[in-house]
Amino acid sequence: MTTNCTRMTLLSAALAAFLLPAAAQTSNSTPSTPSSPASTSAPASTSATAGGSAATTPDKALTVQQRKDLQQQRIANGISTGSLTAGETHSLETKESDINKEENQMKALDNGHLTAADRATLQQQQNQVSNQIYQDKHNAQSQTVNPKTQFGERRENQQDRIGQGVQSGELTAGQTSHLEKQEAQITNEVQADRTANGGKLTQAERAQVNRQQNNLSKQIYKDKHNKKKP
């Protein structure tokens, strides 16, 4: 009797020892819920578009000339849509013209070439202008493209001609800066005259503004057809 009990005890122990690893393996084989993998890619920067509606992070793959062309297209768009005033365009194109002059000086010192340091400097300066273009096009200042006055219609026509000249390359940054400076001065003069006369222009003031716009119109034509581009 004792012998049979001993045998049963040993058999039970052996069976338990055999089943324990199988139970452990079954438990370990239960799939755990996978955690979501962390994203390894940083948010892509958005290159500046001609319309300027996106952020102004530059595309480093662009050459100096391509970057200049892109900036001019964005400015031309701002002129055409009215998101850039004459004063804002004058300021932007003055900076573009200064960068162009510096580029020419750099090339003159290196037999017509730009060094890596030169390109980096110009890229940094263009970054600053790019940011300014975006800010100016999205601030509260704008220029109406549907004027209700004769002066406004004439000014809008002048701006369209300037914008077309910038887009086509017929107007350089320096020429555009000069033209828009005159346009801004005329606009400021009209606003001052209207403020002093209850919102209206006298007959003499209208004649004066018309002469100024005639002169500006001739200068736009002259600059756009000038074959000697700096």
Secondary structure, DSSP 8 states (H G I E B T S, - for coil): -HHHHHHHHHHHHHHHHHHHHHHHHHHHTS----------S-----B--TT--S--B--TTS-HHHHHHHHHHHHHHHHHHTSS-HHHHHHHHHHHHHHHHHHHHHHHHTTT---HHHHHHHHHHHHHHHHHHHHHHTSS----SS--SHHHHHHHHHHHHHHHHHHHTSS-HHHHHHHHHHHHHHHHHHHHHHHHTTT---HHHHHHHHHHHHHHHHHHHHHHT-S---
